[in-house]
Amino acid sequence: MLPREIDCGPCLLRPWRRSDREALLLHADDRGVWRNLRDRFPHPYTEADADEWLAHAADEPVPAGTWAVDVDGVAAGTVSLHRGRDDERCAAEIGYWLGASFRGRGIATAAVRAATGAALAEPELFRVFAAVFAWNPASMRVLEKAGYLREGVMVRGTLKDGVLVDRVLYARTRDPGLPYVPAAPRAAAFRSGERHR
């Protein structure tokens, strides 16, 4: 079970509260934030958008893996983990944003590192990943400082702000030192005599 709160040092990851509405409106209504997130994140960010988000994120039971990034009592951004489904159920995608006035202080790195650690402590999760727009090197630095490795580039992977942009895939796994070993095809197992066991 993911924790409700995580002390990250320069910030606290905690559930969103209805009282965060003013801070949410201030920090989320930023074209720079919107430009680096999926299109489901609205811009301009209106009062109705804030109310809809807080109805989801602040009401009990609060969604596991969705936190406000609290800096000195102010909701400065968010971190969320989206669990994979079906054959990707052992992985989670991490998403995050931070208000402009809080950047450059190591807050995003601390938050991402802490949320990732909590995710990888879950018995059924082995991988946390993020796909960053190629025009966002600051977010890539956050991930690298949080222990993520660059895995590749999804060329023309996203249409955002009217531009086809590459996405850079980063991931952190529970056992990063283990070599990749592909599973043996079923036919090979039969040839090795497994069918006689």
SVG drawing of the C-alpha trace seen along z (x, -y; Angstrom):
<svg xmlns="http://www.w3.org/2000/svg" viewBox="-16 -32 40 70">
<polyline fill="none" stroke="black" stroke-width="0.4" points="0.0,0.0 1.5,-3.3 1.9,-5.8 -0.5,-8.8 2.5,-11.0 6.2,-10.9 8.7,-13.3 11.1,-14.2 13.3,-16.7 12.6,-19.9 9.0,-19.0 6.2,-16.7 4.1,-14.5 0.6,-14.4 -3.0,-14.1 -4.6,-17.1 -7.0,-19.1 -9.9,-21.3 -8.0,-24.2 -5.3,-23.9 -7.7,-25.4 -6.1,-28.8 -2.6,-27.5 -3.7,-25.0 -5.2,-27.8 -2.1,-29.9 0.5,-27.3 -1.5,-25.1 -2.6,-28.0 0.7,-28.2 1.3,-27.5 4.8,-26.1 3.2,-23.5 0.6,-22.6 3.1,-22.4 4.9,-19.5 1.9,-17.4 -0.6,-15.3 -3.5,-17.2 -6.0,-16.0 -4.3,-18.7 -6.3,-21.8 -5.1,-25.3 -6.1,-27.8 -6.6,-26.2 -10.0,-27.4 -11.8,-27.4 -14.0,-24.6 -10.9,-22.6 -9.5,-23.0 -12.9,-22.0 -13.0,-18.9 -9.4,-17.9 -10.0,-18.4 -13.3,-16.4 -11.1,-13.5 -7.9,-14.0 -9.0,-15.5 -12.1,-13.6 -11.9,-10.4 -10.8,-7.9 -8.0,-9.8 -6.5,-8.0 -3.4,-6.1 -0.3,-7.3 -1.5,-10.9 0.1,-13.5 0.3,-17.3 3.9,-18.5 3.8,-20.6 6.5,-23.2 6.2,-25.0 2.4,-24.4 1.8,-25.4 0.6,-22.9 3.3,-23.7 2.6,-20.9 1.8,-17.2 3.3,-13.8 1.2,-10.8 1.8,-7.1 -0.4,-5.5 -0.3,-1.7 -0.2,0.3 -2.8,2.9 -2.9,6.3 0.6,7.4 2.0,4.0 0.7,4.4 4.2,4.7 5.0,1.1 3.8,-2.4 4.1,-5.6 5.2,-8.6 3.9,-12.1 4.7,-15.3 4.7,-19.1 5.9,-21.9 4.9,-25.6 7.4,-27.9 8.4,-29.7 9.5,-26.5 11.8,-25.2 15.6,-25.0 15.6,-24.1 15.8,-20.3 12.2,-19.9 11.0,-18.0 14.0,-15.6 13.3,-14.9 9.6,-14.3 10.2,-12.0 12.9,-10.1 10.7,-9.5 7.6,-8.6 9.6,-6.2 11.1,-4.5 7.7,-4.0 6.5,-2.5 9.4,-0.1 8.8,1.0 5.4,2.4 5.9,6.2 4.1,6.3 5.9,3.3 9.2,3.6 9.5,0.6 8.6,-3.1 8.9,-5.1 8.4,-8.5 8.3,-9.7 9.5,-13.3 9.0,-15.7 12.4,-16.2 12.1,-20.0 12.1,-19.5 15.7,-18.9 15.0,-20.2 12.6,-17.2 15.2,-14.8 17.7,-16.1 15.1,-15.6 14.7,-12.0 18.5,-11.4 19.1,-12.8 16.4,-10.6 18.2,-7.5 16.4,-7.0 18.2,-5.7 17.5,-6.9 16.2,-3.9 15.5,-5.4 13.6,-7.9 10.1,-7.5 10.5,-9.5 7.5,-11.7 5.8,-10.1 3.6,-13.0 1.5,-15.8 1.7,-18.6 1.0,-22.3 0.7,-21.8 4.1,-20.2 5.2,-16.5 7.7,-16.1 10.0,-13.2 9.6,-11.6 12.5,-10.4 11.9,-7.3 13.3,-7.0 12.9,-4.2 14.0,-3.1 13.7,0.6 13.9,2.5 16.9,4.7 18.8,2.3 22.0,4.4 20.5,7.6 21.2,8.3 18.4,8.6 17.6,12.2 14.8,12.9 12.4,15.6 12.9,18.9 10.3,19.4 7.9,22.2 9.0,24.2 12.6,24.1 11.5,25.5 9.7,28.4 12.9,29.1 14.9,29.3 12.7,32.2 10.5,30.2 7.4,32.0 8.7,35.3 8.8,33.9"/>
</svg>
